[in-house]
Amino acid sequence: MSYEPMTVGELRTHLKGLNDSDKIHLPGELSFNELRHRGDNEYIILVEEPEAYLREDFRERNPHVKVAFIRADNIKWDKTGIVGGPIDVEIR
């Protein structure tokens, strides 16, 4: 699967017929953070979810996993914003 950016026109086509009060949910409980200008006519939609650090040995065993997000509601964070202890991740 390759990533291809979507044009604003394509996005509008997908949103056609929706009301201003309709809600859109991002997969995996991601939260919209901001729309950032990237280039002449390109923007990035940023989401705000903690990203898990993937150790090198994990990456070697699971080359198909590019990024992992974690739920932050029951995590003990230290003062630096780092999770205080390992979190087990199961890949299916």
C-alpha positions as CSV (number, residue, x, y, z in Angstrom):
1,M,0.0,0.0,0.0
2,S,1.5,3.3,-1.0
3,Y,0.6,6.7,0.4
4,E,-0.9,9.2,-2.0
5,P,-2.0,12.7,-0.7
6,M,-5.6,13.6,-1.2
7,T,-6.6,16.9,-2.8
8,V,-9.0,19.3,-1.0
9,G,-11.4,18.7,-3.9
10,E,-11.3,14.9,-3.2
11,L,-11.9,15.5,0.5
12,R,-14.9,17.8,-0.3
13,T,-16.3,15.1,-2.5
14,H,-16.1,12.6,0.4
15,L,-17.7,15.2,2.7
16,K,-20.5,16.2,0.3
17,G,-23.9,15.9,1.8
18,L,-22.6,16.1,5.4
19,N,-24.0,18.7,7.8
20,D,-21.8,21.1,9.7
21,S,-22.9,19.4,12.9
22,D,-22.0,15.9,11.7
23,K,-19.1,14.3,13.5
24,I,-16.1,12.5,11.9
25,H,-14.2,10.0,13.9
26,L,-10.5,9.3,13.2
27,P,-9.5,5.6,13.4
28,G,-7.9,4.3,16.5
29,E,-9.2,7.1,18.6
30,L,-6.8,9.7,17.1
31,S,-7.5,13.3,17.9
32,F,-7.2,16.2,15.5
33,N,-4.5,18.6,16.6
34,E,-3.8,21.1,13.9
35,L,-3.6,21.8,10.1
36,R,0.0,22.7,9.3
37,H,1.2,24.4,6.1
38,R,3.8,22.2,4.4
39,G,4.6,23.7,1.0
40,D,3.2,25.8,-1.8
41,N,-0.2,24.1,-1.8
42,E,0.3,21.2,0.6
43,Y,-0.9,20.8,4.2
44,I,-0.5,18.1,6.9
45,I,-3.3,17.2,9.2
46,L,-1.6,16.5,12.5
47,V,-3.1,14.1,15.1
48,E,-2.3,14.2,18.8
49,E,-1.7,10.8,20.2
50,P,1.4,9.5,21.9
51,E,3.6,7.5,19.6
52,A,5.3,4.3,21.0
53,Y,9.0,3.9,20.6
54,L,9.8,0.8,18.6
55,R,13.0,-0.9,19.7
56,E,15.4,-2.0,16.9
57,D,14.8,-5.8,17.7
58,F,11.1,-5.2,17.5
59,R,11.4,-3.5,14.1
60,E,13.6,-6.4,12.8
61,R,11.0,-9.0,13.9
62,N,8.0,-6.9,12.6
63,P,9.2,-5.0,9.5
64,H,5.5,-4.3,8.5
65,V,5.0,-2.1,11.7
66,K,6.0,1.4,10.9
67,V,4.4,3.3,13.8
68,A,2.4,2.4,16.9
69,F,0.2,4.7,19.0
70,I,-0.7,4.2,22.6
71,R,-3.7,5.1,24.6
72,A,-2.7,7.7,27.2
73,D,-5.7,7.7,29.6
74,N,-4.3,5.3,32.2
75,I,-0.5,5.8,31.8
76,K,1.8,7.0,34.5
77,W,4.0,9.8,32.9
78,D,7.2,11.1,34.4
79,K,8.1,14.8,34.4
80,T,9.8,14.5,31.0
81,G,6.7,13.2,29.3
82,I,8.0,9.7,29.1
83,V,6.0,6.6,30.2
84,G,7.4,5.3,33.5
85,G,8.0,1.7,32.5
86,P,7.5,-0.7,29.5
87,I,4.2,-1.3,27.8
88,D,3.5,-4.7,26.2
89,V,2.3,-4.6,22.7
90,E,0.6,-7.5,20.9
91,I,0.8,-7.7,17.1
92,R,-1.8,-9.8,15.3
